[in-house]
Amino acid sequence: KQEVTQIPAALSVPEGENLVLNCSFTDSAIYNLQWFRQDPGKGLTSLLLIQSSQREQTSGRLNASLDKSSGRSTLYIAASQPGDSATYLCAVSKSSYKLIFGSGTRLLVRP
Amino acid sequence: GAGVSQTPSNKVTEKGKYVELRCDPISGHTALYWYRQSLGQGPEFLIYFQGTGAADDSGLPNDRFFAVRPEGSVSTLKIQRTERGDSAVYLCASSPGGTASGNTIYFGEGSWLTVV
């Protein structure tokens, strides 16, 4: 059974810091891995999607890497801002439609 | 440019009552998903529709839960004889096709269900 774990569960950093969020999964047979952002009381917004054949994806200050063989992904946020405060969730896709999510990392960026 | 719309946004119901949650996906999206999210946890898969048919309902917790999508657009999640453990946020999502091919999935803001 696929399990997705995110570390740390919560993170508080001062504005401007570069930071790394970690995601690990137990079954490397995945189609892709996605990182989502969730603001309090809101739905999820897709940030980055990495196909299983890819190693990384970048969007602005965000960079996500994927090491499928070791079952790990990282989300790197450069020059963090208070507006980055949210919960970040990773999810793996083992079928054409079903996502399996981790529990998320709650990020607080202090001004 | 409407996104995925869910109603009601909040629902408080008494134990044992029947509840319907509605999802209006992005126009033209053939794939529709329901997930359930408990406090402090990631969403858990409930059911997936491709068009009008439920292609995978393996995530529905028991036979009190049922979902329909009769015309391939709007979907309704139905919960009978609600229990306090059903309290959660029910998230609906849609995508142009399956997510394995890289289609972006769009989530609604959810329906927060509280069973008292």
Interface residues (C-beta under 8 A of the other chain):
Chain A: V4 Y31 N32 Q34 F36 G41 K42 G43 L44 T45 S46 L49 Q51 L89 A91 S93 S95 S96 Y97 K98 L99 I100 F101 G102 S103 G104
Chain B: V4 A31 Y33 Y35 G40 Q41 G42 P43 E44 F45 Y48 Q50 A55 D56 G59 L91 A93 G98 T99 A100 S101 G102 T104 I105 Y106 F107 G108 E109 G110
